[in-house]
């Protein structure tokens, strides 16, 4: 399985990882060009992230 993952990574370009861009930057740089991206700072901004707990 690891060999397959390595082969797939080698065949495809790396997907950029960024913090949360502005709406304008997102539309211009990713949405309009169809460029894949991974946003790394999104979940901690969700209100539920600070509220959810086993007690909640």
PDB file of N, CA, C, O and CB in Angstrom:
ATOM      1  N   UNK A   1       0.822  -1.192   0.000  1.00  0.00           N
ATOM      2  CA  UNK A   1       0.000   0.000   0.000  1.00  0.00           C
ATOM      3  C   UNK A   1       0.870   1.262   0.000  1.00  0.00           C
ATOM      4  O   UNK A   1       0.562   2.219  -0.710  1.00  0.00           O
ATOM      5  CB  UNK A   1      -0.937  -0.005   1.208  1.00  0.00           C
ATOM      6  N   UNK A   2       1.938   1.276   0.776  1.00  0.00           N
ATOM      7  CA  UNK A   2       2.811   2.452   0.814  1.00  0.00           C
ATOM      8  C   UNK A   2       3.480   2.697  -0.529  1.00  0.00           C
ATOM      9  O   UNK A   2       3.681   3.848  -0.914  1.00  0.00           O
ATOM     10  CB  UNK A   2       3.869   2.290   1.895  1.00  0.00           C
ATOM     11  N   UNK A   3       3.826   1.639  -1.244  1.00  0.00           N
ATOM     12  CA  UNK A   3       4.424   1.812  -2.577  1.00  0.00           C
ATOM     13  C   UNK A   3       3.434   2.473  -3.516  1.00  0.00           C
ATOM     14  O   UNK A   3       3.817   3.320  -4.323  1.00  0.00           O
ATOM     15  CB  UNK A   3       4.881   0.457  -3.155  1.00  0.00           C
ATOM     16  N   UNK A   4       2.171   2.098  -3.425  1.00  0.00           N
ATOM     17  CA  UNK A   4       1.137   2.685  -4.270  1.00  0.00           C
ATOM     18  C   UNK A   4       0.985   4.176  -3.954  1.00  0.00           C
ATOM     19  O   UNK A   4       0.903   5.000  -4.865  1.00  0.00           O
ATOM     20  CB  UNK A   4      -0.211   1.947  -4.074  1.00  0.00           C
ATOM     21  N   UNK A   5       0.950   4.517  -2.676  1.00  0.00           N
ATOM     22  CA  UNK A   5       0.842   5.930  -2.303  1.00  0.00           C
ATOM     23  C   UNK A   5       2.029   6.725  -2.831  1.00  0.00           C
ATOM     24  O   UNK A   5       1.863   7.830  -3.347  1.00  0.00           O
ATOM     25  CB  UNK A   5       0.746   6.077  -0.779  1.00  0.00           C
ATOM     26  N   UNK A   6       3.226   6.162  -2.699  1.00  0.00           N
ATOM     27  CA  UNK A   6       4.411   6.838  -3.194  1.00  0.00           C
ATOM     28  C   UNK A   6       4.359   7.046  -4.695  1.00  0.00           C
ATOM     29  O   UNK A   6       4.743   8.104  -5.193  1.00  0.00           O
ATOM     30  CB  UNK A   6       5.645   6.058  -2.828  1.00  0.00           C
ATOM     31  N   UNK A   7       3.885   6.039  -5.418  1.00  0.00           N
ATOM     32  CA  UNK A   7       3.781   6.152  -6.867  1.00  0.00           C
ATOM     33  C   UNK A   7       2.760   7.213  -7.267  1.00  0.00           C
ATOM     34  O   UNK A   7       2.991   7.969  -8.210  1.00  0.00           O
ATOM     35  CB  UNK A   7       3.405   4.805  -7.477  1.00  0.00           C
ATOM     36  N   UNK A   8       1.648   7.273  -6.567  1.00  0.00           N
ATOM     37  CA  UNK A   8       0.634   8.278  -6.870  1.00  0.00           C
ATOM     38  C   UNK A   8       1.146   9.683  -6.586  1.00  0.00           C
ATOM     39  O   UNK A   8       0.884  10.603  -7.360  1.00  0.00           O
ATOM     40  CB  UNK A   8      -0.633   8.012  -6.065  1.00  0.00           C
ATOM     41  N   UNK A   9       1.876   9.861  -5.481  1.00  0.00           N
ATOM     42  CA  UNK A   9       2.445  11.180  -5.178  1.00  0.00           C
ATOM     43  C   UNK A   9       3.438  11.609  -6.249  1.00  0.00           C
ATOM     44  O   UNK A   9       3.486  12.779  -6.628  1.00  0.00           O
ATOM     45  CB  UNK A   9       3.130  11.166  -3.807  1.00  0.00           C
ATOM     46  N   UNK A  10       4.220  10.666  -6.729  1.00  0.00           N
ATOM     47  CA  UNK A  10       5.219  10.989  -7.744  1.00  0.00           C
ATOM     48  C   UNK A  10       4.560  11.395  -9.059  1.00  0.00           C
ATOM     49  O   UNK A  10       5.124  12.194  -9.807  1.00  0.00           O
ATOM     50  CB  UNK A  10       6.151   9.798  -7.969  1.00  0.00           C
ATOM     51  N   UNK A  11       3.379  10.858  -9.352  1.00  0.00           N
ATOM     52  CA  UNK A  11       2.696  11.139 -10.606  1.00  0.00           C
ATOM     53  C   UNK A  11       1.933  12.459 -10.577  1.00  0.00           C
ATOM     54  O   UNK A  11       1.710  13.065 -11.625  1.00  0.00           O
ATOM     55  CB  UNK A  11       1.751  10.017 -10.934  1.00  0.00           C
ATOM     56  N   UNK A  12       1.536  12.907  -9.407  1.00  0.00           N
ATOM     57  CA  UNK A  12       0.714  14.113  -9.337  1.00  0.00           C
ATOM     58  C   UNK A  12       1.489  15.231  -8.642  1.00  0.00           C
ATOM     59  O   UNK A  12       2.324  14.969  -7.776  1.00  0.00           O
ATOM     60  CB  UNK A  12      -0.616  13.829  -8.592  1.00  0.00           C
ATOM     61  N   UNK A  13       1.213  16.463  -9.021  1.00  0.00           N
ATOM     62  CA  UNK A  13       1.898  17.585  -8.371  1.00  0.00           C
ATOM     63  C   UNK A  13       1.446  17.710  -6.921  1.00  0.00           C
ATOM     64  O   UNK A  13       0.344  17.288  -6.568  1.00  0.00           O
ATOM     65  CB  UNK A  13       1.632  18.905  -9.132  1.00  0.00           C
ATOM     66  N   UNK A  14       2.284  18.281  -6.100  1.00  0.00           N
ATOM     67  CA  UNK A  14       1.931  18.500  -4.702  1.00  0.00           C
ATOM     68  C   UNK A  14       0.803  19.519  -4.614  1.00  0.00           C
ATOM     69  O   UNK A  14       0.760  20.483  -5.378  1.00  0.00           O
ATOM     70  CB  UNK A  14       3.159  18.975  -3.891  1.00  0.00           C
ATOM     71  N   UNK A  15      -0.089  19.300  -3.693  1.00  0.00           N
ATOM     72  CA  UNK A  15      -1.174  20.241  -3.465  1.00  0.00           C
ATOM     73  C   UNK A  15      -0.699  21.243  -2.421  1.00  0.00           C
ATOM     74  O   UNK A  15      -0.222  20.867  -1.351  1.00  0.00           O
ATOM     75  CB  UNK A  15      -2.486  19.512  -3.006  1.00  0.00           C
ATOM     76  N   UNK A  16      -0.837  22.514  -2.748  1.00  0.00           N
ATOM     77  CA  UNK A  16      -0.382  23.578  -1.867  1.00  0.00           C
ATOM     78  C   UNK A  16      -1.194  23.588  -0.571  1.00  0.00           C
ATOM     79  O   UNK A  16      -2.408  23.387  -0.587  1.00  0.00           O
ATOM     80  CB  UNK A  16      -0.484  24.937  -2.573  1.00  0.00           C
ATOM     81  N   UNK A  17      -0.515  23.821   0.538  1.00  0.00           N
ATOM     82  CA  UNK A  17      -1.162  23.961   1.848  1.00  0.00           C
ATOM     83  C   UNK A  17      -0.980  25.405   2.284  1.00  0.00           C
ATOM     84  O   UNK A  17       0.141  25.911   2.336  1.00  0.00           O
ATOM     85  CB  UNK A  17      -0.560  22.957   2.915  1.00  0.00           C
ATOM     86  N   UNK A  18      -2.082  26.061   2.594  1.00  0.00           N
ATOM     87  CA  UNK A  18      -2.024  27.473   2.990  1.00  0.00           C
ATOM     88  C   UNK A  18      -2.968  27.720   4.157  1.00  0.00           C
ATOM     89  O   UNK A  18      -3.882  26.935   4.411  1.00  0.00           O
ATOM     90  CB  UNK A  18      -2.384  28.399   1.799  1.00  0.00           C
ATOM     91  N   UNK A  19      -2.733  28.825   4.863  1.00  0.00           N
ATOM     92  CA  UNK A  19      -3.695  29.283   5.857  1.00  0.00           C
ATOM     93  C   UNK A  19      -4.943  29.754   5.117  1.00  0.00           C
ATOM     94  O   UNK A  19      -5.055  29.564   3.906  1.00  0.00           O
ATOM     95  CB  UNK A  19      -3.097  30.427   6.753  1.00  0.00           C
ATOM     96  N   UNK A  20      -5.840  30.340   5.809  1.00  0.00           N
ATOM     97  CA  UNK A  20      -7.089  30.777   5.175  1.00  0.00           C
ATOM     98  C   UNK A  20      -6.864  32.057   4.370  1.00  0.00           C
ATOM     99  O   UNK A  20      -6.558  33.097   4.954  1.00  0.00           O
ATOM    100  CB  UNK A  20      -8.190  31.001   6.240  1.00  0.00           C
ATOM    101  N   UNK A  21      -7.007  32.004   3.044  1.00  0.00           N
ATOM    102  CA  UNK A  21      -6.818  33.210   2.233  1.00  0.00           C
ATOM    103  C   UNK A  21      -8.058  34.109   2.303  1.00  0.00           C
ATOM    104  O   UNK A  21      -9.122  33.691   2.759  1.00  0.00           O
ATOM    105  CB  UNK A  21      -6.514  32.832   0.765  1.00  0.00           C
ATOM    106  N   UNK A  22      -7.897  35.321   1.851  1.00  0.00           N
ATOM    107  CA  UNK A  22      -9.052  36.223   1.774  1.00  0.00           C
ATOM    108  C   UNK A  22      -9.992  35.695   0.684  1.00  0.00           C
ATOM    109  O   UNK A  22      -9.560  34.949  -0.195  1.00  0.00           O
ATOM    110  CB  UNK A  22      -8.603  37.712   1.470  1.00  0.00           C
ATOM    111  N   UNK A  23     -11.259  36.073   0.735  1.00  0.00           N
ATOM    112  CA  UNK A  23     -12.179  35.633  -0.323  1.00  0.00           C
ATOM    113  C   UNK A  23     -11.686  36.020  -1.722  1.00  0.00           C
ATOM    114  O   UNK A  23     -11.798  35.232  -2.660  1.00  0.00           O
ATOM    115  CB  UNK A  23     -13.566  36.227  -0.087  1.00  0.00           C
ATOM    116  N   UNK A  24     -11.148  37.215  -1.857  1.00  0.00           N
ATOM    117  CA  UNK A  24     -10.663  37.676  -3.161  1.00  0.00           C
ATOM    118  C   UNK A  24      -9.503  36.807  -3.650  1.00  0.00           C
ATOM    119  O   UNK A  24      -9.466  36.402  -4.812  1.00  0.00           O
ATOM    120  CB  UNK A  24     -10.223  39.150  -3.081  1.00  0.00           C
ATOM    121  N   UNK A  25      -8.560  36.527  -2.753  1.00  0.00           N
ATOM    122  CA  UNK A  25      -7.419  35.683  -3.128  1.00  0.00           C
ATOM    123  C   UNK A  25      -7.876  34.272  -3.474  1.00  0.00           C
ATOM    124  O   UNK A  25      -7.388  33.681  -4.437  1.00  0.00           O
ATOM    125  CB  UNK A  25      -6.387  35.637  -1.991  1.00  0.00           C
ATOM    126  N   UNK A  26      -8.813  33.724  -2.692  1.00  0.00           N
ATOM    127  CA  UNK A  26      -9.324  32.385  -2.976  1.00  0.00           C
ATOM    128  C   UNK A  26      -9.945  32.316  -4.368  1.00  0.00           C
ATOM    129  O   UNK A  26      -9.650  31.405  -5.142  1.00  0.00           O
ATOM    130  CB  UNK A  26     -10.354  31.973  -1.920  1.00  0.00           C
ATOM    131  N   UNK A  27     -10.800  33.275  -4.679  1.00  0.00           N
ATOM    132  CA  UNK A  27     -11.464  33.268  -5.990  1.00  0.00           C
ATOM    133  C   UNK A  27     -10.462  33.414  -7.132  1.00  0.00           C
ATOM    134  O   UNK A  27     -10.545  32.697  -8.129  1.00  0.00           O
ATOM    135  CB  UNK A  27     -12.499  34.393  -6.065  1.00  0.00           C
ATOM    136  N   UNK A  28      -9.524  34.333  -6.988  1.00  0.00           N
ATOM    137  CA  UNK A  28      -8.570  34.600  -8.068  1.00  0.00           C
ATOM    138  C   UNK A  28      -7.540  33.486  -8.241  1.00  0.00           C
ATOM    139  O   UNK A  28      -7.208  33.105  -9.364  1.00  0.00           O
ATOM    140  CB  UNK A  28      -7.858  35.905  -7.809  1.00  0.00           C
ATOM    141  N   UNK A  29      -7.043  32.973  -7.130  1.00  0.00           N
ATOM    142  CA  UNK A  29      -5.912  32.046  -7.211  1.00  0.00           C
ATOM    143  C   UNK A  29      -6.319  30.584  -7.317  1.00  0.00           C
ATOM    144  O   UNK A  29      -5.630  29.796  -7.964  1.00  0.00           O
ATOM    145  CB  UNK A  29      -5.037  32.222  -6.018  1.00  0.00           C
ATOM    146  N   UNK A  30      -7.428  30.213  -6.689  1.00  0.00           N
ATOM    147  CA  UNK A  30      -7.801  28.794  -6.641  1.00  0.00           C
ATOM    148  C   UNK A  30      -9.098  28.494  -7.394  1.00  0.00           C
ATOM    149  O   UNK A  30      -9.116  27.626  -8.267  1.00  0.00           O
ATOM    150  CB  UNK A  30      -7.943  28.351  -5.199  1.00  0.00           C
ATOM    151  N   UNK A  31     -10.172  29.194  -7.069  1.00  0.00           N
ATOM    152  CA  UNK A  31     -11.481  28.882  -7.669  1.00  0.00           C
ATOM    153  C   UNK A  31     -11.478  29.095  -9.180  1.00  0.00           C
ATOM    154  O   UNK A  31     -11.873  28.207  -9.936  1.00  0.00           O
ATOM    155  CB  UNK A  31     -12.575  29.743  -7.030  1.00  0.00           C
ATOM    156  N   UNK A  32     -11.042  30.254  -9.613  1.00  0.00           N
ATOM    157  CA  UNK A  32     -11.124  30.564 -11.046  1.00  0.00           C
ATOM    158  C   UNK A  32     -10.156  29.735 -11.891  1.00  0.00           C
ATOM    159  O   UNK A  32     -10.385  29.545 -13.085  1.00  0.00           O
ATOM    160  CB  UNK A  32     -10.848  32.038 -11.267  1.00  0.00           C
ATOM    161  N   UNK A  33      -9.088  29.245 -11.284  1.00  0.00           N
ATOM    162  CA  UNK A  33      -8.115  28.443 -12.039  1.00  0.00           C
ATOM    163  C   UNK A  33      -8.309  26.943 -11.844  1.00  0.00           C
ATOM    164  O   UNK A  33      -7.663  26.138 -12.514  1.00  0.00           O
ATOM    165  CB  UNK A  33      -6.706  28.823 -11.632  1.00  0.00           C
ATOM    166  N   UNK A  34      -9.197  26.567 -10.928  1.00  0.00           N
ATOM    167  CA  UNK A  34      -9.425  25.145 -10.665  1.00  0.00           C
ATOM    168  C   UNK A  34      -8.233  24.490  -9.977  1.00  0.00           C
ATOM    169  O   UNK A  34      -8.020  23.284 -10.107  1.00  0.00           O
ATOM    170  CB  UNK A  34      -9.729  24.418 -11.961  1.00  0.00           C
ATOM    171  N   UNK A  35      -7.461  25.285  -9.246  1.00  0.00           N
ATOM    172  CA  UNK A  35      -6.266  24.780  -8.574  1.00  0.00           C
ATOM    173  C   UNK A  35      -6.639  24.176  -7.227  1.00  0.00           C
ATOM    174  O   UNK A  35      -7.267  24.851  -6.411  1.00  0.00           O
ATOM    175  CB  UNK A  35      -5.226  25.903  -8.389  1.00  0.00           C
ATOM    176  N   UNK A  36      -6.271  22.922  -6.971  1.00  0.00           N
ATOM    177  CA  UNK A  36      -6.578  22.338  -5.665  1.00  0.00           C
ATOM    178  C   UNK A  36      -5.709  22.969  -4.578  1.00  0.00           C
ATOM    179  O   UNK A  36      -4.574  23.375  -4.828  1.00  0.00           O
ATOM    180  CB  UNK A  36      -6.373  20.810  -5.693  1.00  0.00           C
ATOM    181  N   UNK A  37      -6.255  23.041  -3.384  1.00  0.00           N
ATOM    182  CA  UNK A  37      -5.535  23.629  -2.257  1.00  0.00           C
ATOM    183  C   UNK A  37      -6.060  23.002  -0.970  1.00  0.00           C
ATOM    184  O   UNK A  37      -7.219  22.593  -0.896  1.00  0.00           O
ATOM    185  CB  UNK A  37      -5.695  25.186  -2.229  1.00  0.00           C
ATOM    186  N   UNK A  38      -5.208  22.932   0.031  1.00  0.00           N
ATOM    187  CA  UNK A  38      -5.602  22.458   1.357  1.00  0.00           C
ATOM    188  C   UNK A  38      -5.471  23.640   2.308  1.00  0.00           C
ATOM    189  O   UNK A  38      -4.393  24.219   2.440  1.00  0.00           O
ATOM    190  CB  UNK A  38      -4.722  21.230   1.831  1.00  0.00           C
ATOM    191  N   UNK A  39      -6.571  23.998   2.972  1.00  0.00           N
ATOM    192  CA  UNK A  39      -6.550  25.088   3.937  1.00  0.00           C
ATOM    193  C   UNK A  39      -6.230  24.514   5.312  1.00  0.00           C
ATOM    194  O   UNK A  39      -6.923  23.614   5.788  1.00  0.00           O
ATOM    195  CB  UNK A  39      -7.907  25.856   3.953  1.00  0.00           C
ATOM    196  N   UNK A  40      -5.196  25.023   5.942  1.00  0.00           N
ATOM    197  CA  UNK A  40      -4.718  24.446   7.192  1.00  0.00           C
ATOM    198  C   UNK A  40      -5.275  25.117   8.441  1.00  0.00           C
ATOM    199  O   UNK A  40      -5.160  24.549   9.527  1.00  0.00           O
ATOM    200  CB  UNK A  40      -3.236  24.508   7.227  1.00  0.00           C
ATOM    201  N   UNK A  41      -5.866  26.288   8.336  1.00  0.00           N
ATOM    202  CA  UNK A  41      -6.313  27.035   9.521  1.00  0.00           C
ATOM    203  C   UNK A  41      -7.823  27.225   9.582  1.00  0.00           C
ATOM    204  O   UNK A  41      -8.288  28.207  10.161  1.00  0.00           O
ATOM    205  CB  UNK A  41      -5.646  28.385   9.554  1.00  0.00           C
ATOM    206  N   UNK A  42      -8.584  26.336   9.014  1.00  0.00           N
ATOM    207  CA  UNK A  42     -10.026  26.561   8.927  1.00  0.00           C
ATOM    208  C   UNK A  42     -10.769  26.049  10.160  1.00  0.00           C
ATOM    209  O   UNK A  42     -11.565  26.786  10.742  1.00  0.00           O
ATOM    210  CB  UNK A  42     -10.579  25.892   7.684  1.00  0.00           C
ATOM    211  N   UNK A  43     -10.532  24.824  10.563  1.00  0.00           N
ATOM    212  CA  UNK A  43     -11.321  24.210  11.630  1.00  0.00           C
ATOM    213  C   UNK A  43     -11.244  24.978  12.947  1.00  0.00           C
ATOM    214  O   UNK A  43     -12.283  25.159  13.582  1.00  0.00           O
ATOM    215  CB  UNK A  43     -10.862  22.790  11.850  1.00  0.00           C
ATOM    216  N   UNK A  44     -10.078  25.442  13.396  1.00  0.00           N
ATOM    217  CA  UNK A  44     -10.059  26.185  14.665  1.00  0.00           C
ATOM    218  C   UNK A  44     -10.909  27.461  14.651  1.00  0.00           C
ATOM    219  O   UNK A  44     -11.222  27.997  15.714  1.00  0.00           O
ATOM    220  CB  UNK A  44      -8.639  26.545  15.012  1.00  0.00           C
ATOM    221  N   UNK A  45     -11.277  27.945  13.496  1.00  0.00           N
ATOM    222  CA  UNK A  45     -12.120  29.150  13.402  1.00  0.00           C
ATOM    223  C   UNK A  45     -13.604  28.837  13.544  1.00  0.00           C
ATOM    224  O   UNK A  45     -14.407  29.748  13.746  1.00  0.00           O
ATOM    225  CB  UNK A  45     -11.878  29.853  12.077  1.00  0.00           C
ATOM    226  N   UNK A  46     -13.981  27.568  13.442  1.00  0.00           N
ATOM    227  CA  UNK A  46     -15.388  27.200  13.566  1.00  0.00           C
ATOM    228  C   UNK A  46     -15.834  27.386  15.006  1.00  0.00           C
ATOM    229  O   UNK A  46     -15.109  26.985  15.916  1.00  0.00           O
ATOM    230  CB  UNK A  46     -15.623  25.743  13.107  1.00  0.00           C
ATOM    231  N   UNK A  47     -16.995  27.977  15.251  1.00  0.00           N
ATOM    232  CA  UNK A  47     -17.485  28.124  16.626  1.00  0.00           C
ATOM    233  C   UNK A  47     -17.586  26.780  17.359  1.00  0.00           C
ATOM    234  O   UNK A  47     -17.307  26.703  18.555  1.00  0.00           O
ATOM    235  CB  UNK A  47     -18.849  28.807  16.617  1.00  0.00           C
ATOM    236  N   UNK A  48     -17.975  25.750  16.660  1.00  0.00           N
ATOM    237  CA  UNK A  48     -18.129  24.444  17.301  1.00  0.00           C
ATOM    238  C   UNK A  48     -16.800  23.868  17.793  1.00  0.00           C
ATOM    239  O   UNK A  48     -16.791  23.036  18.700  1.00  0.00           O
ATOM    240  CB  UNK A  48     -18.775  23.473  16.336  1.00  0.00           C
ATOM    241  N   UNK A  49     -15.704  24.288  17.223  1.00  0.00           N
ATOM    242  CA  UNK A  49     -14.400  23.756  17.608  1.00  0.00           C
ATOM    243  C   UNK A  49     -14.102  24.024  19.078  1.00  0.00           C
ATOM    244  O   UNK A  49     -13.517  23.178  19.753  1.00  0.00           O
ATOM    245  CB  UNK A  49     -13.303  24.359  16.735  1.00  0.00           C
ATOM    246  N   UNK A  50     -14.493  25.176  19.575  1.00  0.00           N
ATOM    247  CA  UNK A  50     -14.235  25.501  20.979  1.00  0.00           C
ATOM    248  C   UNK A  50     -15.348  25.022  21.900  1.00  0.00           C
ATOM    249  O   UNK A  50     -15.153  24.962  23.114  1.00  0.00           O
ATOM    250  CB  UNK A  50     -14.053  26.994  21.141  1.00  0.00           C
ATOM    251  N   UNK A  51     -16.496  24.683  21.359  1.00  0.00           N
ATOM    252  CA  UNK A  51     -17.630  24.260  22.194  1.00  0.00           C
ATOM    253  C   UNK A  51     -17.715  22.751  22.390  1.00  0.00           C
ATOM    254  O   UNK A  51     -18.133  22.285  23.449  1.00  0.00           O
ATOM    255  CB  UNK A  51     -18.914  24.746  21.587  1.00  0.00           C
ATOM    256  N   UNK A  52     -17.326  21.999  21.391  1.00  0.00           N
ATOM    257  CA  UNK A  52     -17.521  20.554  21.459  1.00  0.00           C
ATOM    258  C   UNK A  52     -16.586  19.940  22.488  1.00  0.00           C
ATOM    259  O   UNK A  52     -15.392  20.239  22.536  1.00  0.00           O
ATOM    260  CB  UNK A  52     -17.298  19.911  20.085  1.00  0.00           C
ATOM    261  N   UNK A  53     -17.150  19.096  23.285  1.00  0.00           N
ATOM    262  CA  UNK A  53     -16.401  18.346  24.290  1.00  0.00           C
ATOM    263  C   UNK A  53     -17.213  17.089  24.604  1.00  0.00           C
ATOM    264  O   UNK A  53     -18.371  16.988  24.198  1.00  0.00           O
ATOM    265  CB  UNK A  53     -16.136  19.213  25.594  1.00  0.00           C
ATOM    266  N   UNK A  54     -16.628  16.139  25.313  1.00  0.00           N
ATOM    267  CA  UNK A  54     -17.439  14.965  25.681  1.00  0.00           C
ATOM    268  C   UNK A  54     -18.691  15.346  26.481  1.00  0.00           C
ATOM    269  O   UNK A  54     -19.731  14.701  26.346  1.00  0.00           O
ATOM    270  CB  UNK A  54     -16.595  13.983  26.494  1.00  0.00           C
ATOM    271  N   UNK A  55     -18.593  16.387  27.309  1.00  0.00           N
ATOM    272  CA  UNK A  55     -19.752  16.808  28.101  1.00  0.00           C
ATOM    273  C   UNK A  55     -20.812  17.483  27.240  1.00  0.00           C
ATOM    274  O   UNK A  55     -22.001  17.386  27.543  1.00  0.00           O
ATOM    275  CB  UNK A  55     -19.314  17.753  29.211  1.00  0.00           C
ATOM    276  N   UNK A  56     -20.406  18.158  26.181  1.00  0.00           N
ATOM    277  CA  UNK A  56     -21.342  18.865  25.319  1.00  0.00           C
ATOM    278  C   UNK A  56     -22.135  17.873  24.517  1.00  0.00           C
ATOM    279  O   UNK A  56     -22.988  18.263  23.720  1.00  0.00           O
ATOM    280  CB  UNK A  56     -20.616  19.844  24.396  1.00  0.00           C
TER     281      UNK A  56
END
